[in-house]
């Protein structure tokens, strides 16, 4: 059974974690991190959220994101 869609709270602050499959490394080289930085920057311009903080580890990423109050999306 699929999970229910997450409720979107305008102005909500979310802690997002991204992990590699089986906790495998997702950043093998510095260039991998630079690609992630560029994608994160591009996505903040494209979608309605703000990055308050982030931490890139070798095998996972932590993000503190805030959805803009006027955003109308469901995750």
Secondary structure, DSSP 8 states (H G I E B T S, - for coil): ---------TT-EEEEEEE-GGG--S--SHHHHHHHHHHHHHHHHHSSEEEEEEEE-SSEEEEEEEE-TT-----
